[in-house]
Amino acid sequence: MTDLGFTHIALICSNADKTIEFYRRFADMTVIHDRMDPNGRVFWLSDLKRAFAIVFIERTDVEAPLGPLGHLGVCLKSKDDVDDRIKAARELGYKVSEPEESGPPVGYWAFVADPDGHTLELSYGQEVQLHVEKAQ
């Protein structure tokens, strides 16, 4: 199969193991590729739902984390799922925002910062697929 379209975004992280655990727990992602290259560890995370991955490159310093408004977004199954994950992130000491209800097409959402300060949006009720279908 040949990949077409938008396949990845690449970000820097300072600790691969902490980053992998964060995205496993809060975004339901798993490692699909992991290697050492001449510049350090590189790993790909995917939710296994489409040909898209977050590529992380491990370095000692993260100079420009994604955020606070620039962010990665993950849609969840319910508002309760958003609330539960934000509560868990807060209890683990991650920086979080309070959930907000913004109505269609944005839905119910909140931000959580990963171990390096990259912003992850957890949401419910976004209408991305609806808008893709309309555009096709």
N, C-alpha and C positions, 0 to 999 in steps of 0.2 A: 504494500500500500504506500502511495506517495502522499506525504503530508501537503495540504494546501491551506492557504489562509493563515490566520494568526495562530502561531504554535507555542510561543513562550514569551516570558518576560524574565530578565536576569537581574538579580539583586545580590548585594554583598551581605554576608553574615560573618559574625566574629566567632561563633561557636556552632558548628554543624549539628552536634547532638542536641543542643538546646533548641535550635531552630526546627529540626525534624520533629521533636516532641511537641513543640508548640503547634505546628501546622497539622500534625496528626490529631491532636486533641481538639483544636478549635475549628479546623477547616476540613476534617475528614480526608486528609491527604496522606499519600504513602510514597516512599522512595521508589522510583522506577529506574533510576540510573545513578550510579555512585562511582566516582573514579578519582584518582590522584593524577593531576597533570603537572607540568613543570612549575606552575605557579601556585599549586596547592590543591585542596579538595574541592571538587565540583560535584554537586548532586542535583537531581531533578525530582520535584515533587508533583504529583498528579492526584486528582480526585477520581481518575479512571472512568470519567464520563464522556470525554472527548479528547481529541489530539491536542492537548494544551498542557503545558508544564510551567512551573516556576523553577527557574534554574538559579541555584544559589552557588556563589563562589565564596569560599571561606578565606578571609583575610583577617589580619589582626585588628584593623580599625574600619568602622563603617563611617565614612565621611559624610554621606548625604542620604539619610534614611528617607524612605518614601512616606510622605505625610507632612503635616497632619491631615491636610485635605486630600492630597494625592493618596490613593489607597488601592488595595486589592479588595474585591468584593466576593463574598460567598453567600448564596441563598440557602437557607435552612428550611426544615419541614414545618415549623410553627413559631409563633411568637414565644411560646414557652421555651422552645429550644434556644432562641436568641437570649432570653432572660437567664436561663440556666447556665449558658456558656459565659455570659458576661459576669454573672455572679461567681462562677468558678475562677475566671481570669482575675477578678478583683481579689478573691481570697488568696490567690497565688502571688499577688503583688504586681500584676500587670496594670498599666495605665489604661483605664477604660472610660468611655463616655456613657451617660445614661441613655437608654433606648428612647427613640423618638418615633412617633407615627406621622409619616409625611403624606399618606394617601397615595393613590395611583399616580404615576407608575413606580414611585420610589418605595412605598411600603413602610414596614417597621424595621428599624435598623439601629445599630450602635457600633462604635469603634472600639477596638482593642489594639494596643501597641505590642508588637512581637518583641523578643528579647533584645533586638537591635534598634527598636523604635520605628520599624516599618509599620504602617497602619493597615489593619485588616478590618473590613466592614463585615459584620454579621447581619444578615437581613432575612426578612420573610415578606413575601407578597410583591416582590419586584416583578416587572412585566417585560423583561428583556426578550424572552422567546416570542411573546405576542408581537412585539415591535419588529423583530427579525422576520417573522412570518408576513406581517403587513408590508414590509419593505421588499420582500421577494415577489 
